[in-house]
């Protein structure tokens, strides 16, 4: 199952409460760090993750060109969008194949990791993703 691209995923300023989590997002966004959120279902992890692009800096022209090239090679560049200017948000389902996640396949294509370049890769239900030792993830 392919990942999804979310446009206008939300604004961090509209989220009430979750002050520690919002601060963690701000620090991660400012420093370009990875972030692992854990908590019970319904605690707001997905809402927070979908709002992360709203606080990331605007892409520079070279960054926009990089992202546009990736989407063009993958055949995902919309015909009415000559240049991608919004940071991508990719949220693949945990049933995704190894090639779908990291790229490759019989006819090599960029995977979700590459498609999230300069943006956000959200791996919801991270423990459900197959480990590298399982049969479905062998290269």
C-alpha positions as CSV (number, residue, x, y, z in Angstrom):
1,X,0.0,0.0,0.0
2,X,1.4,3.4,-1.0
3,X,1.9,6.2,1.4
4,X,-0.2,9.3,1.3
5,X,0.6,12.9,0.6
6,X,-1.2,15.3,2.9
7,X,-1.7,18.9,1.9
8,X,-2.7,21.4,4.5
9,X,-2.3,18.8,7.3
10,X,-2.9,21.3,10.0
11,X,-1.3,24.1,12.0
12,X,0.5,23.5,15.2
13,X,-0.8,26.9,16.5
14,X,-4.3,25.5,16.5
15,X,-3.5,22.5,18.8
16,X,-4.5,23.1,22.4
17,X,-2.5,21.5,25.2
18,X,0.2,19.1,24.5
19,X,2.8,21.7,25.4
20,X,5.7,19.3,25.9
21,X,5.0,17.5,22.7
22,X,4.6,20.7,20.7
23,X,8.0,21.9,22.2
24,X,9.6,18.6,21.1
25,X,8.2,19.2,17.6
26,X,9.6,22.7,17.6
27,X,13.1,21.6,18.7
28,X,13.1,18.7,16.1
29,X,12.0,21.1,13.3
30,X,14.5,23.8,14.2
31,X,17.4,21.3,14.5
32,X,16.4,18.9,11.7
33,X,16.2,16.1,14.2
34,X,14.3,12.8,14.1
35,X,11.4,12.4,16.6
36,X,9.8,9.3,18.1
37,X,6.5,9.9,19.8
38,X,4.9,7.2,21.9
39,X,1.6,7.1,23.8
40,X,-1.8,5.4,23.9
41,X,-4.2,5.6,21.0
42,X,-6.0,8.9,20.8
43,X,-3.4,10.9,22.6
44,X,-2.8,13.2,19.6
45,X,0.4,11.7,18.0
46,X,-1.0,11.7,14.5
47,X,-2.5,15.2,14.8
48,X,0.8,16.5,16.0
49,X,2.8,14.8,13.3
50,X,0.4,16.1,10.6
51,X,1.0,19.6,11.9
52,X,4.8,19.4,11.8
53,X,5.1,20.7,8.2
54,X,3.4,23.9,9.3
55,X,6.4,24.8,11.4
56,X,9.2,23.7,9.0
57,X,10.9,26.5,7.1
58,X,9.9,27.3,3.6
59,X,11.9,25.3,1.1
60,X,14.6,27.1,-0.7
61,X,14.7,27.0,-4.5
62,X,17.4,24.3,-4.6
63,X,15.4,22.2,-2.1
64,X,12.2,22.6,-4.1
65,X,14.1,21.5,-7.2
66,X,15.4,18.4,-5.4
67,X,11.9,17.3,-4.3
68,X,10.5,18.1,-7.7
69,X,13.2,15.8,-9.3
70,X,12.4,13.0,-7.0
71,X,8.6,13.2,-7.7
72,X,9.3,13.5,-11.4
73,X,11.5,10.4,-11.5
74,X,8.8,8.5,-9.5
75,X,6.1,9.6,-12.0
76,X,4.2,11.5,-9.2
77,X,4.7,15.0,-10.3
78,X,1.3,16.5,-11.0
79,X,1.0,17.9,-14.6
80,X,-0.2,21.3,-13.2
81,X,2.7,21.6,-10.7
82,X,6.0,22.4,-12.4
83,X,7.7,22.9,-9.1
84,X,6.9,21.4,-5.7
85,X,7.2,24.2,-3.1
86,X,5.5,22.5,0.0
87,X,7.5,20.0,2.1
88,X,6.2,16.5,1.6
89,X,4.4,14.6,4.3
90,X,4.5,10.8,3.7
91,X,2.6,8.3,5.9
92,X,3.0,4.8,4.6
93,X,0.9,2.0,6.1
94,X,2.8,-0.7,8.0
95,X,1.8,-3.3,5.4
96,X,4.1,-1.6,2.8
97,X,6.7,-3.7,1.1
98,X,10.4,-3.2,1.7
99,X,10.7,-1.9,-1.9
100,X,7.8,0.5,-1.3
101,X,9.4,1.9,1.8
102,X,13.1,2.2,0.8
103,X,12.8,2.0,-3.0
104,X,13.8,-0.6,-5.5
105,X,11.8,-3.4,-7.0
106,X,11.8,-5.1,-10.4
107,X,11.5,-1.7,-12.1
108,X,13.4,0.5,-9.5
109,X,11.4,3.4,-8.1
110,X,11.9,5.7,-5.2
111,X,10.4,4.5,-2.0
112,X,8.6,6.4,0.8
113,X,11.9,7.3,2.5
114,X,13.0,9.1,-0.7
115,X,9.6,10.6,-1.4
116,X,9.7,12.2,2.1
117,X,13.0,13.9,1.3
118,X,13.1,17.4,2.7
119,X,9.8,16.8,4.5
120,X,8.3,14.4,7.0
121,X,8.1,10.6,7.0
122,X,5.5,9.5,9.5
123,X,5.6,5.8,10.5
124,X,2.4,5.4,12.4
125,X,2.3,2.1,14.5
126,X,6.1,1.8,14.1
127,X,6.2,-1.6,16.0
128,X,3.9,-3.1,13.4
129,X,6.4,-2.5,10.5
130,X,8.2,-5.8,9.8
131,X,11.7,-6.1,11.1
132,X,14.6,-6.5,8.7
133,X,14.9,-10.2,9.6
134,X,11.5,-11.2,8.3
135,X,11.0,-12.9,4.9
136,X,9.0,-10.0,3.4
137,X,11.9,-7.6,3.9
138,X,14.8,-9.5,2.5
139,X,16.5,-7.9,-0.5
